[in-house]
Amino acid sequence: MRPALRYSISLGVGLVVALPVALFATTDHLITMSLVPLYGVVTSLVLAHKQQYLSPSRNSRSARKRAGIVAGVGAFTGSLLLQASVPAGIAGFGLMLLGMSGTMADVAAR
């Protein structure tokens, strides 16, 4: 995919995520503004390394257990962040996705 198209799509996704949060959240404006670059970078990484996401994983049992624990802790923490504020919860979910995307990009580069 051409970089200009990937960056345009990424900016669009960042705006699509941030605008509804900005409409419904009346506080945490700095967190809301940070959602645009956060989700833009995540989308760009996913689009750049989409084959890594689409290829089937043949991980060991311990790797699947580790992934389940990380997902459970992420879901628990995300639900607590959403109770604190919607922008914080959405940002927490985006940070989890950023970590996953960064790892996938690193694995794809090796």
matplotlib code that plots the C-alpha trace (Angstrom):
import matplotlib.pyplot as plt

x = [0.0, 1.3, 2.4, 0.2, -2.9, -1.9, -1.4, -4.7, -6.6, -4.7, -5.7, -9.3, -9.4, -7.9, -10.6, -13.4, -12.3, -11.7, -14.7, -17.4, -15.4, -15.1, -18.9, -19.8, -17.0, -17.1, -13.8, -10.3, -9.8, -6.1, -6.7, -9.3, -6.9, -4.3, -6.6, -6.0, -2.3, -2.6, -5.1, -3.5, -0.2, -1.9, -3.8, -0.6, 1.3, -1.5, -1.8, 1.9, 2.2, -1.2, 0.2, 1.7, -1.8, -3.5, -1.1, -2.1, -0.2, 1.2, 2.2, 3.0, 0.6, 2.6, 2.5, -1.3, -1.6, 0.5, -1.6, -4.8, -3.4, -2.4, -5.8, -7.6, -5.5, -6.0, -9.8, -9.9, -7.8, -9.7, -13.0, -11.7, -10.4, -13.7, -15.4, -12.9, -13.6, -14.5, -11.4, -9.1, -10.7, -10.4, -6.8, -6.0, -7.4, -5.5, -2.3, -2.9, -3.3, -0.2, 1.8, 0.4, 1.1, 4.6, 5.3, 3.8, 5.9, 9.0, 8.3, 7.6, 10.9, 12.9]
y = [0.0, 3.4, 5.4, 8.5, 6.3, 4.5, 7.8, 9.2, 6.1, 6.3, 10.0, 9.1, 6.3, 8.6, 11.2, 8.6, 7.4, 10.8, 12.7, 10.6, 10.7, 14.5, 14.7, 12.6, 13.5, 16.9, 16.6, 15.3, 17.3, 16.6, 12.8, 13.2, 15.1, 12.4, 9.8, 11.0, 10.4, 7.2, 5.5, 6.9, 5.3, 2.0, 2.0, 2.8, -0.1, -2.5, -1.6, -1.7, -5.2, -6.7, -10.0, -10.6, -10.1, -12.3, -15.3, -18.1, -18.4, -21.7, -20.7, -23.1, -23.7, -21.4, -18.6, -18.9, -18.9, -15.8, -14.1, -15.0, -13.5, -10.3, -10.0, -10.6, -8.0, -5.6, -6.1, -5.7, -2.5, -1.1, -1.6, 0.3, 3.1, 3.4, 3.8, 6.6, 8.4, 7.5, 9.2, 7.4, 4.0, 4.6, 5.8, 2.7, 0.4, 2.3, 1.9, -1.8, -1.9, 0.2, -2.4, -5.2, -3.4, -2.5, -6.1, -7.4, -4.8, -6.0, -9.6, -8.9, -7.0, -10.0]
z = [0.0, -0.9, 2.2, 1.4, 1.2, 4.4, 6.2, 4.9, 6.1, 9.5, 10.0, 9.1, 11.6, 14.3, 13.6, 13.6, 17.0, 18.6, 17.3, 19.0, 22.2, 22.0, 21.5, 24.5, 26.9, 28.5, 30.4, 29.6, 26.5, 26.3, 26.4, 23.7, 21.5, 22.0, 20.5, 17.0, 16.8, 18.9, 16.7, 13.6, 14.5, 15.4, 12.1, 10.1, 11.8, 11.2, 7.5, 7.0, 8.6, 7.8, 6.6, 10.0, 11.5, 8.9, 9.0, 11.3, 14.4, 15.6, 19.0, 21.8, 24.7, 27.0, 24.5, 24.2, 28.0, 28.2, 25.5, 27.5, 30.7, 28.9, 27.3, 30.6, 32.4, 29.5, 29.6, 33.4, 33.4, 30.4, 32.1, 35.2, 33.0, 31.3, 34.7, 35.4, 32.1, 28.6, 27.0, 29.4, 28.6, 24.9, 25.3, 27.4, 24.7, 22.1, 24.1, 24.3, 20.6, 20.1, 22.1, 20.0, 16.8, 17.8, 18.6, 15.4, 13.4, 15.2, 14.5, 10.9, 10.6, 11.8]

ax = plt.figure().add_subplot(projection="3d")
ax.plot(x, y, z, "-o")
ax.set_aspect("equal")
plt.show()
